[in-house]
């Protein structure tokens, strides 16, 4: 099917056991297909349109009281949480990836990144997570809702990492992800289209010079506070740091209104992510 969430070679299907239901991070590779997603290839009109996806990044903080529970009780709580993630991991329909933020953020401990096709499904899945015993000990300081949408800014060559455009997100399996909400200034939207394209062309060229960093851009206009949510996947955090520093020097950066908070996340199977909570 054209609008699958993740192809088999990018993210493996979940295990049949309930303790390892989310795909493991892939081994870092220094070579191979570039991961960059800057600039989508034009949609092939002979193919059906790519169905747009609902994307949600939910960040959770565990209450200190939970860490003081008996070990056996915490183990049961974690298993129930993993079971819900396993139930909702439906290839081609609904996918969740799990990340630890222990040690990288003070206000959150973990992230659940879900990709699906219906807000109602997302709502139901999150309610089931919160209904678990662990859910009673969680707060959610940050939650970003977005949708996929084709970019209006294109480059001259097709990028095979995004052959169907931004109508579909395909997580690449990298070990790290860097996530933040993003707003542009109002003057940006008043610029002529030709000027915006000129500025974006420079932005895209810089991004393409870091092929080991994959960008996932999603749109939040009208459905959440931010305008965009960006998520950079990579096995090389140093590349992402250098990329962001170089982007600060581009002309388009003056039209950034806000691009914080930034979340540095380590991709882990769900059970291991929960074990790192304590």
MOSULDA-V115986 format. One record per backbone hydrogen bond with DSSP energy under -1.0 kcal/mol. NH is the residue of the N-H (numbers start at 1). CO is the residue of the C=O. Records with the same first field share a line. If there is no record, write none. Layout:
BEGIN
NH->CO / CO
END
This chain:
BEGIN
10->7
11->7
15->20
26->173
35->211
47->44
54->116
55->146
56->114
57->144
58->112
59->142
60->110
61->139
63->137
66->63
69->66
74->70
75->71
76->72
77->73
78->74
79->75
80->76
81->77
82->78
83->79
84->80
85->81
86->82
87->83
88->84
90->88 / 94
93->90
94->90
95->115
97->113
99->111
100->266
101->109
104->101
105->101
109->60
110->60
111->99
112->58
113->97
114->56
115->95
116->54
122->118
123->119
124->120
125->121
126->122
127->123
128->124
129->125
130->126
131->127
132->129
137->134
138->135
139->61
144->57
146->55
147->219
148->53
162->159
165->162
176->234
177->265
178->232
179->263
180->230
182->228
183->258
185->255
191->188
196->192
197->193
198->194
199->195
200->196
201->197
202->198
203->199
204->200
205->201
206->202
207->203
208->204
210->207
213->210
214->233
216->231
218->229
219->147
220->227
223->220
224->220
227->182
228->182
229->218
230->180
231->216
232->178
233->214
234->176
239->236
240->236
241->237
242->238
243->239
244->240
245->241
246->242
247->243
248->244
249->246
250->247
253->250
254->251
255->252
256->253
257->183
258->183
263->179
265->177
266->100
267->175
268->98
273->269
274->270
275->271
276->272
277->274
278->275
END
